[in-house]
Amino acid sequence: MMPRIDLTTLDDSGAAERHVRADAAANRALILQTAERLFAEHGVAAVCMATIAEAAGVGKGTLYRRFASKGELCLALLDSQMSTFQAEALARFRQQTRAGQPYLRQLGDFLEALVFFTDKHAPLLAEVQHGGLLRTETPLNLPHFWQFMTVSALLRSAARNGELAPGLDIDYIGEALLSPLQIDIFRFQRDGRGYTLERIAAGLRGLVSLLGEHPT
């Protein structure tokens, strides 16, 4: 006779595992909500991990199991903002393409929107960079990767549509257009040079417009 399987024990084990996962998710959400509130009240740079743990009512071990560094925590906070920004950008691209707008015009619009996004989230982006999370060898989960892929795709579409001057290195140009929006360079433009957001956006649009000019 086959041994009887205790389904109750299996069910209890599954319920316990689900409870652990739910607790972990709740702790993560609590930590992120607490960090977001503290950052808004005091500024990102002024808040340390110990303060976040204390305000959230969790141990430091719990905090560091969820986020190994303050940079990782800031990157997690950026996730929802980036998702919203991406969804809005994709919807705008679809609308502009249906309306027959040139891809270089779409690229200029995207870069302008990215200027204002970068400014709004500059403190979080600076902490992510400070934590060494913007290294190019691990780009797949980072903001720059999606931005580069978007710019590159728009440039390739522009090339297929006959909007670009011939012989351009599209990958390099994509990186070059995004370089002014790297947070350290962006902050230097804003704080060191005193450039307004409008001036930075206009400058990037000007660079994009030059890509369509054939050399004489």
C-alpha positions as CSV (number, residue, x, y, z in Angstrom):
1,M,0.0,0.0,0.0
2,M,1.3,3.4,-0.9
3,P,2.1,5.6,2.2
4,R,-0.5,8.2,2.9
5,I,0.6,11.8,2.0
6,D,-0.3,14.3,4.6
7,L,-1.9,17.1,2.5
8,T,-2.5,19.2,5.5
9,T,1.2,19.4,6.2
10,L,1.9,20.4,2.6
11,D,-0.8,23.0,2.7
12,D,0.6,24.4,6.0
13,S,4.1,24.5,4.5
14,G,2.9,26.4,1.4
15,A,0.9,28.8,3.6
16,A,4.0,29.5,5.7
17,E,6.1,30.1,2.7
18,R,3.5,32.5,1.3
19,H,3.4,34.3,4.7
20,V,7.2,34.7,4.6
21,R,7.0,36.1,1.1
22,A,4.2,38.5,2.1
23,D,6.2,39.7,5.1
24,A,9.3,40.3,3.0
25,A,7.2,42.2,0.4
26,A,5.6,44.3,3.2
27,N,8.9,45.1,4.7
28,R,10.3,46.1,1.4
29,A,7.4,48.4,0.7
30,L,7.6,49.9,4.2
31,I,11.3,50.6,3.8
32,L,10.8,52.3,0.4
33,Q,7.9,54.4,1.7
34,T,9.9,55.4,4.8
35,A,12.9,56.3,2.7
36,E,10.8,58.3,0.2
37,R,9.3,60.3,3.1
38,L,12.6,61.0,4.8
39,F,14.3,62.0,1.5
40,A,11.4,64.4,0.8
41,E,11.7,65.9,4.3
42,H,15.5,66.1,4.7
43,G,17.1,65.5,1.2
44,V,18.6,62.2,-0.1
45,A,22.2,63.1,0.9
46,A,21.3,63.9,4.5
47,V,19.5,60.5,5.3
48,C,21.6,57.4,6.2
49,M,20.6,53.8,6.1
50,A,20.5,53.6,10.0
51,T,18.0,56.5,10.1
52,I,15.8,54.7,7.5
53,A,15.8,51.4,9.5
54,E,14.9,53.2,12.7
55,A,12.1,55.2,11.2
56,A,10.7,52.1,9.5
57,G,10.9,50.1,12.7
58,V,13.0,47.4,11.2
59,G,16.5,46.0,12.1
60,K,19.5,47.0,10.2
61,G,19.9,43.4,9.1
62,T,16.5,43.4,7.6
63,L,17.2,46.6,5.8
64,Y,20.5,45.4,4.4
65,R,19.0,42.0,3.3
66,R,16.6,44.0,1.1
67,F,19.0,46.6,0.0
68,A,22.8,46.2,0.2
69,S,23.4,49.9,0.0
70,K,21.7,53.2,-0.1
71,G,22.3,53.3,-3.9
72,E,20.4,50.1,-4.3
73,L,17.5,51.6,-2.3
74,C,17.5,54.7,-4.5
75,L,17.5,52.6,-7.6
76,A,14.5,50.7,-6.3
77,L,12.7,54.1,-5.7
78,L,13.5,55.1,-9.3
79,D,11.9,51.9,-10.7
80,S,8.3,53.1,-10.6
81,Q,9.2,56.6,-11.8
82,M,11.2,55.1,-14.7
83,S,8.3,52.7,-15.6
84,T,5.9,55.6,-15.8
85,F,8.3,57.7,-17.9
86,Q,8.9,54.8,-20.2
87,A,5.2,54.1,-20.7
88,E,4.5,57.8,-21.4
89,A,7.4,57.9,-23.9
90,L,6.3,54.8,-25.8
91,A,2.7,56.1,-26.0
92,R,4.1,59.4,-27.3
93,F,6.2,57.6,-29.9
94,R,3.2,55.7,-31.2
95,Q,1.2,58.8,-31.5
96,Q,3.9,60.8,-33.2
97,T,4.7,57.9,-35.7
98,R,1.0,57.6,-36.6
99,A,1.0,61.4,-37.2
100,G,4.0,61.1,-39.5
101,Q,6.4,63.1,-37.4
102,P,10.1,62.6,-38.4
103,Y,12.1,60.3,-36.1
104,L,14.6,63.1,-35.4
105,R,11.8,65.2,-34.1
106,Q,10.7,62.4,-31.8
107,L,14.3,62.0,-30.6
108,G,14.5,65.7,-29.8
109,D,11.2,65.5,-27.8
110,F,12.5,62.4,-26.0
111,L,15.8,64.1,-25.0
112,E,13.9,67.2,-23.8
113,A,11.6,65.0,-21.6
114,L,14.7,63.2,-20.3
115,V,16.3,66.5,-19.3
116,F,13.3,67.3,-17.0
117,F,13.2,63.7,-15.7
118,T,16.9,63.8,-14.8
119,D,16.5,67.1,-13.0
120,K,13.5,65.9,-11.0
121,H,15.3,62.8,-9.8
122,A,18.8,64.1,-9.7
123,P,19.4,63.3,-6.0
124,L,18.4,59.7,-6.4
125,L,20.5,59.3,-9.6
126,A,23.5,60.9,-7.8
127,E,23.2,58.4,-5.0
128,V,22.9,55.5,-7.5
129,Q,26.0,56.7,-9.2
130,H,27.8,57.2,-5.9
131,G,27.0,53.6,-5.0
132,G,28.8,52.4,-8.2
133,L,25.6,51.1,-9.7
134,L,26.0,52.9,-13.1
135,R,29.0,50.8,-14.2
136,T,28.7,49.8,-17.9
137,E,29.4,46.1,-17.3
138,T,26.0,45.6,-15.6
139,P,23.7,47.9,-17.6
140,L,20.6,45.7,-18.0
141,N,18.7,46.9,-15.0
142,L,19.8,50.5,-15.0
143,P,18.2,53.7,-16.4
144,H,20.9,54.4,-18.9
145,F,20.4,51.1,-20.7
146,W,16.8,51.8,-21.6
147,Q,17.6,55.4,-22.5
148,F,20.4,54.3,-24.8
149,M,18.3,51.6,-26.5
150,T,15.6,54.2,-27.1
151,V,17.9,56.8,-28.6
152,S,19.6,54.1,-30.7
153,A,16.3,52.8,-32.0
154,L,15.1,56.3,-33.0
155,L,18.4,57.0,-34.8
156,R,18.2,53.8,-36.7
157,S,14.6,54.5,-37.6
158,A,15.7,58.0,-38.8
159,A,18.4,56.4,-40.9
160,R,16.0,54.0,-42.5
161,N,13.7,56.9,-43.2
162,G,16.4,58.9,-44.9
163,E,16.6,61.5,-42.2
164,L,20.3,61.1,-41.3
165,A,23.4,62.1,-43.1
166,P,25.2,59.0,-44.4
167,G,28.0,57.2,-42.7
168,L,27.2,58.2,-39.1
169,D,28.2,56.0,-36.2
170,I,24.8,55.6,-34.7
171,D,25.9,53.8,-31.5
172,Y,28.5,56.4,-30.7
173,I,26.1,59.2,-31.4
174,G,23.6,57.7,-29.1
175,E,26.0,57.6,-26.3
176,A,27.2,61.2,-27.1
177,L,23.7,62.6,-27.0
178,L,23.1,61.0,-23.6
179,S,26.4,62.0,-22.1
180,P,25.2,65.5,-21.0
181,L,22.5,63.7,-19.1
182,Q,24.9,61.6,-17.0
183,I,24.2,62.9,-13.5
184,D,27.7,64.2,-12.8
185,I,27.9,66.2,-16.1
186,F,24.2,67.3,-15.7
187,R,24.8,68.7,-12.3
188,F,27.9,70.5,-13.4
189,Q,25.9,72.1,-16.2
190,R,23.2,73.1,-13.8
191,D,25.3,74.2,-10.8
192,G,28.7,75.0,-12.2
193,R,27.6,76.6,-15.5
194,G,24.2,77.8,-14.4
195,Y,22.5,76.4,-17.5
196,T,18.7,76.3,-17.3
197,L,16.8,73.1,-18.2
198,E,15.4,74.9,-21.2
199,R,18.9,75.8,-22.4
200,I,20.1,72.2,-22.0
201,A,17.1,70.8,-23.8
202,A,17.5,73.4,-26.6
203,G,21.2,72.5,-27.0
204,L,20.4,68.8,-27.3
205,R,17.7,69.5,-29.9
206,G,20.2,71.6,-31.8
207,L,22.7,68.6,-31.9
208,V,19.9,66.3,-33.1
209,S,19.0,68.7,-35.9
210,L,22.6,68.7,-37.1
211,L,22.5,65.0,-37.7
212,G,20.2,65.5,-40.6
213,E,22.4,68.0,-42.4
214,H,24.5,66.5,-45.2
215,P,28.1,67.5,-45.2
216,T,29.1,70.0,-47.9
